[in-house]
Amino acid sequence: MKKNLRVAVYYSNNDVRVEKIELPAIGDDELLLRVEASGICGSDVMEWYRLRSAPRVLGHEVAGMVEECGRNVKKFRPGDRVTVSHHVPCNTCRYCLEDNHTVCDTLRSTNFEPGGFSEYVRVPAINVDRGVFKIPPEMSFEEATFVEPLGCVVRGFRVAGMGPARSVLVVGSGVSGLLHIKLARALGAEFIAATDVHPYRLSVAEKCGADLVVRAGERVREKILKRFGRLCDLVFLCASADGAIKDGLECVERAGTVVFFAPKMPGELYPMEIFSVWKDNITMKNTYAAAPRDSLVALELIANRRVDVRDMITHLLPLEDIQKGFRLVEEAGESIKVIIRPHQ
């Protein structure tokens, strides 16, 4: 008789149910992963994005232990501690060959089965080949769930041209914003400013390395100029509200770069006054997802504690409490990273 496993099925933000499904069988080139930790991403609670594919098992920030290997798998063996990328590129299309892996059709269609909010997942052959990374013994499974989100930030810094002695503004101090702050500090930023609407998140941003924290919409440009004497070379928009975008565009230095990290809903317009963008030679870029190279960099940063993520973990919950976890992430109150432990 085939074994069943428990999964959390997403129907809506207010309706996430623990159900049982049949354990997926693996092929000769695949892995079965026992999920030990799975982070709830901010994108998991973007209802406009998730409802179109509901019901489904979400969860893509996963870490666990190899339970079973297909007969052709040579790189891994049962008991290996790993983190797994859900999206991986083909590495051969024109996008991949131009280092634009995250717009690769293959990357946008690959995934593991059924999803990270599950006791086990089947890892397809293409993910085994280029999206499974061993984690060192000193790194916890919970820390390893940050490899995917930090990988996305690493890519954003790469496309932005981040280097030492650059001034940085992070707009929005949720999980992604805090990872931007920590990475900017690790890479030698000259100064870092951060904004948010929540006092709790501003206090966390300061603890994570921001030199100046400002409540969003409250004379952000003026306060940056007063504190540092100039504006910011790099602005990372980790929030998509019109006011957040306005703050970011007002605070970018001449010849600086604005990176759109958080998306608006399809069809929504961005509030921009293009003349100043043209006059001041502002570069605008966007970033989506992470390529395998970014995940490897993120893994090393976390393993070496260049980016220490342990203080960002505020809630560890069993699978049965996943509805509470979704509520915590959606409300964005006094919580930062919420992680599900399916076998707790």
N, C-alpha and C positions, 0 to 999 in steps of 0.2 A: 504494500500500500504506500502510495506516495505521501510525503510529508507536507503538511500545510504550514504556512508561516503567517505571522501577523504583520499587517501593513496599516498605514494611516492613509485613508482615501480622502482626497480633497474634493468637496462639492462646492464649497464657498468658504470665505474667511471665517464664517460663523458655523460652519458645518464640516468638520473634519472628523471622520469616523474610523475607529479601529476595527478592521475586518480581517477575515482570513481568506487567503488564496492559496492555490497550489504552488509548491516550490518549483521554480523554473529549472528545467534540466539544462545542463551545459553541454556544449559541443567539444570537439577534440582540441580546439584552439582557444577555449574560453576558460574563465575562472568563475568560481562561486565565492563571493565575499560575504563573510559574517560581519555585518555592520555593527561597529562598537560605538560610533558617535556620528551624528549627522546634524549639521547646523541649519537653523532656519534663516534663510536669506531674506533680505528686504524685498526681493523680487517675488518671493513665495506669497507675499501678502498683497501684491499688486493685483487686485481683483479683476480689473479691466483686462489684464494680460492673462490671468490664469483661468478665468471662467470659460473661455472659448474652448479649452481642452478638457474641462471637467466632465465627469469624474476621473481622477487619475491620482497616482501616487507621486507626490513631489519629493524633493530632497536631492540636492546635487553637491553639497559640501560634506563629503563622506570620508570616513577613515575606518579601517577595520582589519580583520585578519583573513588571510586566504584560507578558505575551508576546504576547497577541492579544486584540483587542476585537471584540465583536459589532457589527454594522452600526448598531445604534441607540444604542450607548453614546457619550455625549458628554462625560462628566466625566473620563474617563481615556483614555490613549493608550499604545501600546506603549512600553516603557522607563520608565514611571512606577514609582517605588519606593514600595511600599505595605505596610501591614499589614492583615489581613483578619479580621473577627469571624466566627466559625463560627455563632454563634447570634444572630439578630436578631429584634426584636419586630414585631408588626403595626402598632402605634401607634394602633389604633382601637378595640380591645376595652376592656371596663370596667376591666380590670387596668392596661392601658397608660395610660388616661385618668386613673387614680388614682395614677400614678407607681409602679406595681408591675410594671414591664416584665418582670422576670425570672420571673414566674409566668404570663406570656402563653403560650397554647398554641402560637402560631406560633414564639416564641423557642425553645420546647422541642422543636420538630420541624424547624427549619432547620439546615442544615449545608452545607459545601462537599464536593466529590467529588474523590478518594476519601478524603482525609484529609491532614494536614500532613506525615506521614512518607512523602513522595512527591516525585518530581522536579517534578511539575506538579499543580495542582488546578484544577478547574472551579469558578468562583464564580457561583452562581445569581443571577438578576436581583434578587431581594429583598435579597441580601447586597450586591450592587453598589450598590443604591440607598441603603442605610443602614448598611453595615458595612465599607466599604473606605475607609481613611484614608491619605492621602499622608504619607510620612515625609520630614523635611528632609534635605538632603544631608549635614549634619554628624552625623546619627544613623546608626549602623551597623545592618545587618540584625539582628545579634545583639541589640543593645539593643532593637530594635523588637519582638522576641519577648516582651518584658516588658509590652507594652501590655495584653494580655489579663489576665494575672495581677494586674498593678497596678490595672487597672480594677475587678477584683473587690474589691480592698482599698479602693479609693476609695469604692465603693458601701457597704462595711461601715462606713467612717468616716462616711459621709453619714447612714445610718440610725441610727448611734449618737449623732449630734449632736456630733461632735468639733469642738472649738474651741481657741483658744490658752489656755495656762495650765491645761490639763487634765492630770491624772496618769494614766499608762497602764501597764497590765501586759499583756505579750504572752506567752501561754502556748504554748510550742512555737516553736523558732527555726529551722524549716526555711525554704524559699524564701518561703512566704507570711508566716511570722512575721517574717522579716527585712525584707520589704517593709512590713509594719506598723510596724516600728521606724523605718525610714527615712522613711515618710510622717508618722508622729507627730513626728519631729524637724523635718521640713520645715514642719509646721503649728504649731510653737511649743509643743509639750508642755512642761509644767512639769518633769516627770521621767518617765523611762521605765525600767521594770523588765522583765526577760525571763527566762524559764526554758527549760530543755531537759534531757534526760538525757545528751546527748553533750557532753563538754568542748570538742571542736572547734567545735561550733555555738555554744556559749556564748562562745567567744573571738571568733567572727565577729559575734555579736550585739553584743558590746561595741564592735567596730570599726565597726559599722553605726550606732551612736549610743545604745545602751542605757547608762543611768547605773549600773545595777546588774544583774548577772547572777547567777542562783541556780540551782543544780542542782535539778531538779524533785523535789518531795517532801521537801526538806531545809529545814524551818522557813522556808518562803517568806514567810508572813505576818509572822513575827517579824523577819526580816531587812529587810523593806520598812519596817516600823514603826521599827526602829532607825535605818535610813538616812535616811528622809524624814519621820518623825514622824506620818504618816497613811497610810491605805490608798489604793487607786487608784480614780479616778472612772470609768475605762473599763477593762474587762478583755476582751481579745480571745482567745478560745479557738481557737488554731490547731493544737491537738492534741485527740484525742477519747478518750484513755485515761481511765479513771475517776479515776486519781490526778491527772491534769492538770485535769480538771473540778473536782475537790475543791480543788486549789490556787487555781484562779480564783475560785471562790465564796467561799473564805475571805479573799480579798484585796480584794474590792470594797468601796469606801467606802459609807457610808450614802447613800441616794438615788442610787447609782451605776448603771452599766449593764454588763451582761455580754452580749457578742456571741458567738454560736456560729458560728464560721467553718468549722471542720472537722467533717464528719459522722461519726456512728457508723453501723454497719451497720443496715439495716432490721430492726426487731424488737428491737434492743438497747435497754436502758433507761438513762436518765441518773440518776446518783446525786445526788439533791438533798434537802436538808432545807428544806422549803418555809416553815417558820415564820419563819426568819430573813429569808428573801426578802420575806415579807409585812411583818414587823415593821420592817425597815430600808428599805422602799420601793425594793427593787432592781428595776430594769427588765431583763427578759431579751428579747433580740432575736436573730434569726438572719439570715444573708445568704447568698444563692446567686447566683452568676454576676455579670454586669455588663451594664448597659444601654449603648447607644451613647454617651450623654452621659458616662458614666463612662470609657469608652475614650478619648474625646476629651480629658478631663481628664488621664488617665494619659499620653497621648501628649505633652501639653504639659509635664507634670512631668518626663518623661524628657528631652525635647528641650532644656529649659532647665536641665537638671542640678539641678533642685530635688530630684529623687530620682535619684541617680546609681547605676545598676545595673551598671556595668562591673566593679566589684570582686566581684560575685556570680557571674560566669561562671567556672567552674572547669574545664569540659571542653567542647571542640569536637570532634565526632566525625563521620566520614563515615557515610553510610547503612549501609555494610557492617558497622559496629561498633555498630549500634543495640542489639544484645543486651547488649553491655557497658554501654551507656548505661542501659538498664532496670535492670541489676544495680546500678549505682552509685546510682540514685535509690531503688531499693527498700531497699538496705542502709543508706542514710542515714549513711554514714561521713564520710570527709573529702572530700566533694563538696558543692557547693551547686547551681548551675544547670548542667545538662547540655543542650547544644544540638546538634542534628543539622544538618549541612550536606549536603543531598542531592547537590549537584554537586561536592563536594570531591574 
